[in-house]
């Protein structure tokens, strides 16, 4: 998967994920682990940065910054 395809997929599905999750520890871990799959297959965090505050927070959690 190319980075551009990964970013496109994440941006299309993020509103659905956000709608069905909350700030519980379980949901934070779910979102972090989901992002791990995309980062593993060549998603660049730069391409999704600034789109949504919760998405940015999830990326920071993935990188251990929160």
Secondary structure as GFF3:
##gff-version 3
##sequence-region A 1 66
A	DSSP	alpha_helix	3	19	.	.	.	ID=ss1
A	DSSP	alpha_helix	25	40	.	.	.	ID=ss2
A	DSSP	three_ten_helix	45	47	.	.	.	ID=ss3
A	DSSP	alpha_helix	53	62	.	.	.	ID=ss4
###
